[in-house]
Amino acid sequence: MMRTALLCLIAVGGCARLDTPYVTTVMAHGNCQQIDAGATVVDYGNLARLRGADLIGLTEPAPAADEPPLTLIALSLGTRPTPGYQIVLLDGGSLDADVLTVRITMEGPPADAVLAQMLTQPCIVLGVADPRIRRVRIEDAAGALVGEVSPNR
């Protein structure tokens, strides 16, 4: 009886792991540069530019390499009036056929916070490492679409 229960648990757990796509937060920044509101696929060289910096010695695109381990997807929800906003990944996503749906939320500063009045553009960069994915839908916590991209694989 115990052995059968253990085998069932291993089988169910193994299947669940295979059907769960791998999505991670690569970068979350409170004031990204050179990014429009919405979702876009970016390359590794653009990570520093999103933070308002340049990689030393990177004046040209990096030479093509083998398939990168992650497809990077940058998401911005637009301009905010103060610092203290951040975009947070809510889950690892769900895969339906070849469409990955990921949920995010925007967290703001506390209501009583004293902050500088300056325009900021928070963003998040997600890393996706699942070859089955042909389209990524990003939704807010209520399920409304905030961005959609097709990774180049």
N, C-alpha and C positions, 0 to 999 in steps of 0.2 A: 504494500500500500504506500509506504513512505517513498520507496524507489519510484513508483509510478508517478506520484505527485512531483517528485524532484525532476523527473524526465519531462513532464508536462511544463513545469516552470522554466526549465532550460530551453525547451522548444519555443515556448511563447516569447520568452525574453530574447532569444536569438532572432526570431522573426521580427520582433518590434525594432531591434537594432538595425536590421537590414532595411526596414522601411522608413527609418527616421533619417532625413537628410542632415548633413553636417553644415551648420551655419554658426558663425562666431562673429563677435565684435572685434574688428581689427583696430579700429580707432574711433573714439568719440571725442569731438572737439567742440568747444563752446563758440568759436568764431572762425569758421572756415573761409577761405579765400577762393576766388575763381571757380565758384560753383553756383549753378542756378537751382532754384527750388525744384524738387522732384528727384527721381532716381536716375543714375547714369553709371555705366561700367567704366572703371578707371584702371590704369595700370599702376604698377608698384612705384614708378618714378613720380607719379602725381601725388602720392601720400604727403611728401614734404611740402609741395606747393599748396595743398589744401590747408596746411597749417601756416602758410605765409612764409615759407622758407624755400631754399633751394638745396639740393644735394651737391656737395662739393665735387666738381669735376664732371657733373652730368649736364653737358651742354647739348647733347644729341640723345635721341631715344636709345635705350640700351639695346645691344644686339639681341636678335631673336634667340631664345633658349628653348629647351624642351618645354613641354606643356607646364605652365606654372601650377603650383599646388593648390592655389585658391583663385577663384574669380572674384575680383573686388568690385563691390557695388556701393557707390557713395549716394547718400540720401540727405537732402536738406529740406526742411519744411518752411524755408523762407526767413525773412528778416524779423528780428525781435528787438524791442526797444531798450533792453538792458542786458548785462551779462547774467549768468545764472541759469540759463536754459540748457537742457540737454535732451538728446534723443536716446531712448533706451530700448534695447531688444527685449521683447517679452517672452519669446519662446524660440525653440530650435526650428520651427516651421513645420508645415505639413505638406506632403507631396501627393498630388493627385495627377496620375499619368505622368506627364513631364513638366507640370507647373508646380513650382514651389510657392507657397503662401507663407509669408513671414509677418508677424505682428510687432508693431513698435508703439511707443507712447512718448509724448513730449512732457517732460517734467520741468516745471518753472521754479523760480526762486520763491522762498517763503513770502507770504503776503506782507509781513512787517519788515522785510529786508530793506536796508538803505543801500542803494546801488547807484553807480554812475549812470547817467543817461547817455547811452551810446548804442548805436546800432550794431547788433551782432547777428551772425548767421550760424547757428549750431548745426552740426552735421554728424553723421555716423557712417562709418565704412564697414560693411559686412563682408565677410569672406565665405564663399560657398565652394565646397569641394565635393560635388556629387555629379558624375558625368551624365546621369539621367536627366538633369535639369535643362530644359530648353527655354523656360520663361520664369521670371521671378516677379511675383506680385507682392507689394508691400502694403499692408493695411494698418490702420490705426486700431486702437483697442476696441472700438465699436464695430469694426469690420469694414469701414469706408476705405476705398482705394486711395493711397497717397502717392504711389509710383509703381511703374512696371517697366522691366527691361528684359532683353533677351541676351544672355551671356554668349559671347563669341567662343564657341568650342569647336 
